[in-house]
C-alpha cells in the first residue's frame, strides 16, 4: 500500500474536462509497465499489456467534480457553475482552488456570520460567490482568473490507521488500484489475452470519456473500478446504507444504468469467497457508472463493477478505509489471473 501515491492522486486538481495533471501523474507511474501507451483525443490514458485477441478492459475514471468560473464582478467576487453533481450547500464556507493561467488561486465560498445570517441558507449556485480577496475584476484577471477557468475543492489527504480522508476519492482510489494491479499482472498476461487499463475522463459529466475508450478497445469483457456511496451514518436506516465502510469490496449487482451479467456476477462471488476476499453485494437504486456505457457496446460486453465504499462522495472530504481498498485490489487481481475461469462461466452455448 503506497499512501504517498494515493495522497498525490487525491490532492491533484483535475475536474472533468481538465484532467491533464492527473493523467501525467498516472502516466509517470505506469509507462514502464506497458506494451502500449496512448492518450486519445478525450484525454483518456489507455495502457495495454499482453497481445492476444481476447480483449479485457479495466477502467477507472480520473476526473472529479468541480466548478467553473462564470463571471467576475467589478469588486472581484467570483461566480461559479458546477462541473458534475454538486449540491450547493456542500460548498458553503469551503475553500476552492482555481487552475489559473498564472498558477493556482484559492478562494472561499462566502457565508454571512451568524449576526447577519439569513433565515435560509443558499440553495442554488446563483446565490453563492467565491471570495479570493480581490478588490477589483482587473486584479482577478491579472492573477490568471477569468470565465472558463475550472476549480475544485481545496482539501488535503489525511489518514489515521486504516482510515483515509480526502477529496476526489471518487475515483482516485480506483485509479490507484489500477496502477497497483497493472504492476502485478504485467508479466502474467499472455496467450489469448490483451488487458487494457484505462484511466478515463469526464465520467462526472455523463460517462463521456468511456465512449471513446470502448470504441478503441472493443472489449470482450470489462471491469470497472469505482468509489461508491456508503450511507452508513447516523439517521440513515440500515436498509438505506447501500454499502458500508469496512465491509470490503462492493460487488455491484445492479444500479440505474446496468444489471450485472448474472453469470459473471456469480463467478466473481465464487472467486471472492474461495480466495477469502471480504465483500458486500451492492444494489444501488440511485447512481450509475461507466459500466452503463460499456455493457451495451457493440453486441454487448459482460461487465462487472468493483467499488470502494466511501462516505460523503462529491463533497470536500470523503472518508474510506484502506482495508476496503485492499480488498478491491485483491479481487481485481484474482479476476485478471483467472480469465479462463470467467470466460467458461459466462459463455452460453446454442
N, C-alpha and C positions, 0 to 999 in steps of 0.2 A: 504494500500500500504506500503510494507516494503522496503524502499530504502536501508536499511542496508543489507538485504538478496540479493537484486538484485545486489548491489555493489559487494558482495562477490562472487556471481556466475560469474559476468562479469570479475572480476580481476583474478579468479583462472585460473591456467595454465592447459590446457587439450586438446592438439591437437589430431587428430584422431589416435586411437590406443594406446593412453596414457592418458586415461580419469580418472584414479584412483582418483585423488584429487577431481575432480568434483563429481564423484559418491559418495565419502564419505561425501561431503558437503550436497548433496541432501538426502542421506540415513539418516543422523542425523536429517533432517527436517521432514521426513515422516514416520520413522519406528514405531512411536507410534500411527499412524492413520490407520494402515493396518490390514487386516485379514490374509494376506500372504505377505511375502517379499522374493525375491530371486534375486541373481546375477548370471547370466549364464556364459558360457564359452567365450562369446563375450564381457563380462563385462557390458552387459545390466542390468540395475536395473528395476525390474518389481514388482509392488505393486498392490495387489488385494483388493477391497472392495466389499462386497456382495458375495453371494454363489448360484446364480441362473444359469440356463442352458444357458441363452442368454448372450453371451459374447461380451462386448463392449471394444474396445481398444482405449486408448487415449495416443498419443505418442508425444514426443519432442526429438530431437537429442541433445546429451550432449557434443559432440565434437566440435572442432573449427579447422579452417585451421591453418597451421603452416609450420615448416621446419624440416629437419633432417640433422645433420652433415654428410657429405660425405667424408671429407678429412681435415686434419690439416697439413699445410706445415711446413717446417723447422723453420720458423720465428714465428710460432704460429697463422698465419692467417687462418681463418676457411672458408671452402667451404660448401655450403648447397644445398639441393634439396627441392622442395616444397612438402608439405603434403596437398593435396587438391588443390582447384582452386585459385592460386595466380598469379597475374601479377607482374613481377619482379620490375617494376617501382614504385609499391606501397611501396617497402621496402627501397628505396634509402634514405640514411641518417636517417633511423629509428632505434630505439633500438629493439633488440631481446633478449629474456630471454631463456636460455637453462636449461633443467632439469638435471643438472649434478649429478653424484652419490654422490658428497660431498656437494651438495647444488646448488641453482640456480646461474647461471653465466650470466651476462648481457654484451652484445657487441653491437656495432653499425655497420650498413652496410655502409662501407666506400664509400665516394664520393669525387672526387677531388674538391678543391676550384675553384672559377671562374678563377683564374690566370692560372690554369693548365687544365681547363676542355676541354674535347674532344668535337668535333662537335656534336656527337650524344650520348645520354645517353645509359647506358647498356640496352639491350633488351632481355637478356637471363640469366639464373642462372649461366651459365658458366662464365659470365663476372663480377659477383659480389663476394664480400668476406665480412666476418664479422671480425671486429677488436675488440677484448676484452682486448687489451693492453698487451697481452703475448709477450714475447721475444723469445720463442722457442716452438717447439712442446712438449718437455718434460714438460715445465711449464703448458701448456694447459692440458696435460694428468694428471698431478698431481692435477689440480683443479677439476678433475672429468669429463672432456670432452673427447669425443672420437667419431669416426664414429659410427652412430646409435643413438646418443643422440638427442632427439627431442627438439624443441623450438617453441616459438610463439612470437607475438608482446608484447612488454613491455609497455603497456598502462594502465592508471588508469581510473576508472569510475568517472564521474562527472555529476552533474545535476544543472540546473538552472530553477526554476519553474517547468513546465511540461516537459522540455527538458532534455533528458539523452544522455550522450556521453560515449562511452567506446568500448573496444574490445569485440569480441565474443557475441555481442548482437544477432547474428545469431549462435546458437539459445538458448542462456542462458535466453533470455526473455521468450521463450516458456517453458523452464524448470521451471522458476519462476511461470508462470501461472499454470502449472500442480500442483505444490506444493500447491498453494493457493486454487485451485478448489478441490483437494483431501481433504483438511481440511474441506471445505464447504459441501461436499456431503457424507462424510464417514458414517454418521448415517441416510442418506436419500436414500441409495441404498438397495433395498430388492426385495422380490418377485422373479420374473423371471430373475433378472439381476445379473451379475458379471461385475464389471468395473475394467479393468486392466490399470493402469497408467504405462507407460514405458518411461524411460529415456534411449534412445538407442544410441549406439556408431557407429562410423565410417561412418556416413552419408556423410561426405565430401569426402570420398574415393570411392563413388559409391553405397550408400544405402546398406551397408554391414550388420550392426548390426540388422537392422529391419527384415532381413530374419529370424534370429534366434527367434526374438520376435513373429512373426506371426506363425511360426511353433509351438511354445509353446502355444500361446493363442488360435489360430484358431478362430479368431473373426467372429462375425456375422455382426458387424457394427464398423466403426472406424472413429476417428477424429485425424487429425494431426495438431499440433500447431507449427507454424513456425514463422520465421522472414524473411521478403521478400524484394525484391528490391523496393525502392522508388527512381525514377529517376526524381523527381520534382525539378530540379535545373536549373539555367540559362544555356542557349544554347541547352536545350532539348525541342523540341516542345511538347505541352500538350498531343498529342496522343501517345507519347513515354514514358510517366511518369510511366506506369504500375500500380503503386499505389502512393498515396500522404500522406506524413506525416501530421497527424491531420485529416485525412479523415475517421478515425475509423477502425474497424476490416476489413481486406481484406478477403473476402469470394471468394475462387477460383472457377471459372467456368471451366477453362482449363489451361493446360500447356503442355510441350513437352512430359510428361510422363503419363498424365491422362486427360480424360474428365470426369468431376464430374457427378455422377449419377444425372440425371436431376430432378428426383422426390425428392431426398434428398436435392439437392440444393434449389428447390422450397420451401420445408418445412422449411429449415433453414432461407431463406429470409423472409418467412411469420412470423416465430417466432421472428426474429430480429426486424422486423417492429412493431409487436404487443407489444414488450417489450421495445420499444424506444431505441434499441441499434443502435448506429451510425455505418454504414458500407459502404463499397465500394466493388463492384464486380470486381474481378481481372481476367483478361485474360493475361497470361504470355507466350509469344511465345518462351521464351529462356530456362528457367530452369525447374527443376522438384524437387520433394520432396519424402520422404519415402512413400507417398501415391501411387507413381508409382508401388511400390512393393506390398503394402498391397491390393490394389483394385483388383489385379489379382490372389490373393492367393486362393488356393482351387478351389471352383466353383464360386468365385467372392465375393468381400466384398464391399458394398456401403461405400464410404469413402469421407470425407469432410475435406478440408484444411482451417484452420483459421490462419491468419497471422497478425503480427505487422509490418507495413511498417517501413523501416529503410534506410536511405541514407548511401552509402559507405560500404556496407557489404563486407566482405573478405578484409578489409583494417584495418590499425592500430586503427582507431577510427570511429565508426559508430554513427549516430545521429537518435534518435527516440523520440517518445512522450509518456509520461506516460498516457495521456488521451487515446491513442490508445491501450496501454497495458490493460487498464481497460475495454475497450470495448471488447477486446478478452476474458478477464476473464468472463465478464458478459454473453457473448453469449455462451461460452463453458458450463458455469454453467446451463444456461437455457436449452441447448440441453440435458444435462445429467438428468435434472429434468423433462424432457418431452419425455422420451424414448418411451412411449406408442404411443404418437402422431406421432413421427417419424416413428416407425415401421408400423403403419397403412398407412402412406403416401407413403412408399417406396415398399410396398408389392403388387405385381401384381398377380391376381388370374387367373387360367387357365380356 
